[in-house]
Amino acid sequence: MGTHFLFRVNHITIYTIICSHTLTQPSLYFSSLLNTHPPNTMAFLLPLLTFFMLTISSLTNGQPSPGFYPSSKIPTIPFNQAYRSLWGSQHQRFEQNSLVLWLDKSSGSGFKSQRPYQSGYFGTAIKLHPGYTAGVITSFYLSNNEDHPGNHDEVDIEFLGTTFGKPYTLQTNVYIRGSGDGNIIGREEKIHLWFDPTKGFHNYAILWSPIEIIFFVDDVPIRRYPRKSDATFPLRPMYIYGSIWDASSWATENGRYKADYRYQPFYARYNNFKIGGCAANSTASCRPPSGSPARTGGLSRQQVAAMLWVQKNYKVYDYCRDPKRDHTQTPEC
């Protein structure tokens, strides 16, 4: 389905359907008009083309096309083949091919991959709980906290619960060698989403390679964290985790709003699990999937444009731009 326009100019009927790809390259949609009608007609057409372009601009609240879809390259894997329950098993069930976790006053719940990985593409589709969810964290992340307590690495996708009428915040974060332990040095970026994550499942993924970490939402890259030095990049194997838990002390507007168990239980639904990468015991020749058309990593121009669109329109916090932070602790900024 698209947006339909019907006009008659100089006895010529212009009927066009603006489809999703028109939003990223609208000029292609009208090139035939420019090439097939005489100059006197174009005097009338040009103002209408301007109108179309402005209308398209007003419709571009949807996600842009990244031009490359890494999730399509990785097969879906059944939960029980790759993961196991870690805690709160009494708050887990399978429902319509989805794993359902929930939080109530007694407990939250979490799962963990059966093996650690040294690099790879890790994804899942998540549907979030609607309504009042302040203080509640729904997460999908990499960590080696159990192997290196007090000195661990971590790569996070976290959904920070919200209050009525306000959008969820998606937080990405990277901890390196204990920066998430004790005196916490986070590398947080926060965005709002261009869709309602409570209405359906959307795909979220982390691509961790020896040169970079890229976070994806529905295959749109939202953040790229390059390896600028060994000191600012996680290099030790990590497991994959998912969980729902109470983080009232900080999750929603820096802890201003707490979890309210009058609205319990709070659900998180996961499906479409994807793992493509190198297990911790893989040979040195193992290479993780690429997040772009180039096998060498990085992002294509179209992917960069899509990422910049997200950051321009939806980013609400960047640790590198926080004047209250001590940036001697985050030299990558």
C-alpha positions in Angstrom: 0.0 0.0 0.0 1.2 3.5 -0.7 -0.1 7.1 -0.7 -2.1 7.9 -3.8 -2.2 11.3 -5.6 -4.3 12.1 -8.7 -3.8 15.3 -10.7 -4.8 16.5 -14.2 -2.4 19.0 -15.8 -2.7 20.2 -19.5 -5.1 17.2 -20.1 -2.4 14.8 -18.8 -3.4 12.7 -15.8 -0.6 12.1 -13.3 -1.3 9.2 -11.0 1.5 8.0 -8.7 1.8 5.7 -5.8 4.5 6.8 -3.3 5.9 3.5 -2.0 8.3 3.0 0.9 11.4 3.1 -1.4 10.3 6.5 -2.7 11.0 7.9 0.7 14.7 7.3 0.3 15.1 8.1 -3.4 12.0 10.0 -4.5 13.7 11.5 -7.6 13.7 8.1 -9.2 10.0 8.0 -9.0 9.5 11.1 -11.1 12.3 10.7 -13.6 10.0 9.3 -16.2 7.8 12.4 -16.0 10.8 14.6 -16.5 11.9 12.6 -19.5 8.6 12.0 -21.3 6.7 15.3 -21.2 7.3 18.5 -23.3 8.7 21.7 -21.7 5.3 23.5 -21.6 3.9 20.6 -19.6 6.9 20.7 -17.3 6.1 24.3 -16.4 3.0 22.8 -14.7 4.6 19.7 -13.5 7.5 21.2 -11.6 5.4 22.9 -8.9 3.5 19.6 -8.5 6.8 17.7 -8.2 7.8 20.1 -5.5 4.5 19.4 -3.7 5.2 15.7 -4.0 8.7 16.1 -2.5 7.4 18.1 0.4 4.6 15.6 1.0 7.1 12.8 1.0 9.2 14.7 3.5 6.2 14.9 5.8 5.8 11.1 5.5 9.3 10.2 6.4 8.6 9.4 10.0 9.0 5.8 9.1 12.3 4.0 9.1 14.7 4.7 6.2 15.9 1.8 4.0 19.4 0.8 5.1 19.9 -1.0 1.7 21.4 -4.1 3.4 19.7 -6.5 5.8 22.2 -8.5 7.9 19.4 -10.3 9.8 18.4 -12.0 6.5 21.8 -13.6 6.3 21.5 -15.3 9.7 19.1 -18.3 10.2 16.7 -18.3 13.1 17.7 -20.8 15.8 15.2 -22.5 18.2 15.6 -21.1 21.7 16.4 -24.5 23.3 19.3 -25.1 20.9 21.2 -22.0 21.9 19.9 -20.8 25.2 18.8 -21.9 28.7 16.9 -20.4 31.6 19.3 -18.6 33.9 17.0 -17.3 36.7 13.3 -16.9 37.5 12.3 -20.0 35.5 8.9 -19.8 37.2 8.5 -16.5 35.3 9.1 -18.0 31.9 6.8 -19.7 29.4 6.5 -20.4 25.7 3.5 -18.9 24.0 2.8 -18.8 20.3 6.4 -19.5 19.4 7.7 -16.8 21.7 9.5 -16.9 25.0 7.6 -14.8 27.5 9.4 -13.5 30.6 7.7 -11.5 33.3 8.4 -9.4 36.3 6.2 -9.1 39.4 6.9 -8.2 43.0 8.4 -11.6 43.7 10.9 -11.9 40.8 12.0 -11.1 37.3 13.5 -13.6 34.9 16.5 -14.1 32.6 18.1 -16.5 30.1 21.6 -17.1 28.9 23.3 -18.7 25.9 24.7 -22.2 26.3 28.2 -21.2 25.1 30.3 -18.0 25.0 31.3 -16.3 21.8 34.4 -14.3 20.8 32.6 -12.4 18.1 29.4 -12.5 16.0 25.9 -11.3 15.1 23.4 -11.8 17.9 19.8 -10.8 17.4 16.3 -11.3 18.6 12.8 -9.9 18.1 11.2 -8.3 21.1 7.7 -7.0 22.0 7.6 -4.7 25.0 4.9 -4.3 27.7 2.5 -1.3 27.2 1.4 1.2 29.7 3.2 2.1 32.9 6.6 0.3 33.0 8.7 2.8 34.9 11.7 1.2 36.6 11.4 -2.0 34.5 14.4 -3.0 32.3 13.9 -5.3 29.3 17.3 -6.3 28.0 19.3 -8.2 25.4 23.1 -8.1 25.9 26.5 -9.7 25.9 28.5 -10.1 29.1 31.3 -12.2 30.8 30.4 -11.1 34.3 30.2 -14.7 35.5 33.7 -15.4 34.2 35.2 -12.1 35.3 33.3 -10.8 38.4 34.3 -7.3 39.3 36.3 -6.9 36.0 33.9 -7.8 33.3 33.0 -6.6 29.8 29.5 -6.0 28.6 27.6 -4.8 25.5 24.0 -3.8 26.2 20.7 -3.2 24.5 18.3 -2.1 27.2 14.8 -0.8 27.1 14.2 1.7 29.9 10.6 1.5 31.2 8.4 4.6 31.0 5.3 6.3 32.3 1.9 6.8 30.6 2.1 8.9 27.4 5.9 8.8 27.1 7.9 6.7 24.7 10.3 3.9 25.7 14.0 4.8 25.7 16.4 2.3 24.1 19.8 2.5 25.7 23.0 1.0 24.2 26.1 0.7 26.4 29.6 -0.7 26.4 31.6 -1.7 29.4 35.3 -2.7 29.2 37.3 -4.6 31.8 35.5 -3.5 35.0 34.1 -0.1 33.8 30.7 -1.5 34.8 31.9 -2.5 38.3 32.4 -0.3 41.3 33.2 3.2 39.9 31.0 2.8 36.8 32.2 4.3 33.6 29.4 3.8 31.1 29.4 4.6 27.4 25.6 5.1 27.1 23.7 6.4 24.1 19.9 6.7 24.3 17.3 6.9 21.5 13.6 7.0 21.2 12.1 4.7 18.5 10.2 5.7 15.3 7.5 3.1 16.0 5.6 1.8 19.0 7.6 -1.2 20.3 4.6 -2.5 22.3 2.4 -3.0 19.2 4.4 -5.8 17.7 7.8 -7.6 17.4 10.8 -5.7 16.1 14.3 -7.0 15.5 17.2 -5.8 17.7 20.8 -7.0 17.2 24.4 -6.6 18.2 27.2 -7.2 15.7 30.5 -7.6 17.6 33.6 -8.0 15.5 37.3 -7.6 16.2 37.1 -4.0 14.7 33.7 -2.7 15.8 30.4 -3.0 17.5 27.2 -2.1 15.6 23.8 -1.9 17.1 20.8 -2.5 14.8 17.0 -2.0 15.0 15.1 -3.7 12.2 18.4 -3.8 10.3 18.8 0.0 10.6 22.2 0.7 12.3 21.6 3.0 15.2 25.1 3.1 16.6 28.6 2.1 15.6 31.3 1.8 18.2 34.7 1.3 16.6 37.8 -0.3 18.1 40.1 2.7 18.6 42.3 1.0 21.1 42.4 -2.3 23.1 41.8 -0.4 26.3 38.4 0.8 25.1 37.1 -2.3 23.4 35.8 -5.6 24.7 38.1 -8.5 23.5 37.3 -11.4 25.9 34.6 -14.0 25.1 31.0 -13.2 26.3 27.7 -15.0 26.7 24.4 -13.7 25.3 21.7 -12.8 27.9 18.1 -11.6 28.0 16.2 -10.5 31.0 13.4 -8.4 32.6 14.1 -6.9 36.0 13.5 -4.0 38.4 16.0 -1.2 38.1 13.9 1.5 39.8 17.0 3.2 41.2 18.0 4.5 37.8 16.0 3.2 34.9 13.3 5.9 34.3 14.4 9.5 34.3 17.3 8.7 36.5 15.2 7.0 39.1 12.5 9.6 39.4 9.8 7.1 38.6 9.8 3.7 40.3 8.3 0.3 39.4 4.6 0.3 40.5 3.5 -3.2 41.1 -0.2 -2.2 41.0 0.4 -2.7 37.2 2.1 -6.1 37.5 2.9 -8.4 35.9 5.2 -6.8 33.3 5.9 -8.9 30.2 8.7 -9.1 27.7 8.3 -11.4 24.7 11.2 -12.7 22.6 11.4 -14.7 19.4 13.3 -14.9 16.1 16.6 -15.7 17.9 19.7 -15.4 15.6 23.3 -16.3 16.3 26.0 -16.1 13.7 29.6 -16.0 14.8 32.6 -17.5 16.4 32.3 -19.5 19.6 35.0 -19.0 22.2 36.8 -22.1 21.2 36.7 -21.3 17.4 39.9 -21.3 15.4 41.7 -18.0 14.6 40.4 -18.3 11.0 36.8 -17.9 12.2 35.3 -14.6 11.0 31.9 -13.1 12.2 29.3 -12.1 9.6 29.5 -8.6 8.1 27.0 -6.0 9.0 27.3 -4.4 5.5 27.8 -5.4 1.9 31.5 -5.1 2.4 33.0 -8.2 4.0 35.7 -6.0 5.6 33.1 -4.5 8.0 32.0 -0.9 8.4 28.8 0.5 7.0 27.8 1.4 3.4 26.9 5.0 2.5 23.2 4.1 2.6 23.6 2.5 6.0 25.5 5.5 7.3 22.7 7.8 6.0 20.1 5.7 7.8 22.1 5.8 11.1 22.5 9.5 10.9 18.8 9.9 10.3 18.1 8.0 13.5 20.7 10.0 15.5 19.5 13.3 14.2 15.8 12.6 14.8 15.7 10.2 17.8 18.9 10.4 19.8 18.2 11.9 23.3 21.6 11.2 25.0 25.2 10.7 24.1 27.8 10.2 26.8 30.5 11.9 24.6 28.4 15.1 24.6 27.6 15.1 28.3 29.4 18.1 29.8 29.0 16.5 33.3 31.1 13.5 32.3 34.9 13.2 32.9 36.0 12.5 29.4 39.5 11.6 30.4 37.9 8.3 31.4 36.4 7.8 27.9 39.3 8.7 25.5 37.4 7.4 22.5 35.2 10.5 22.6 
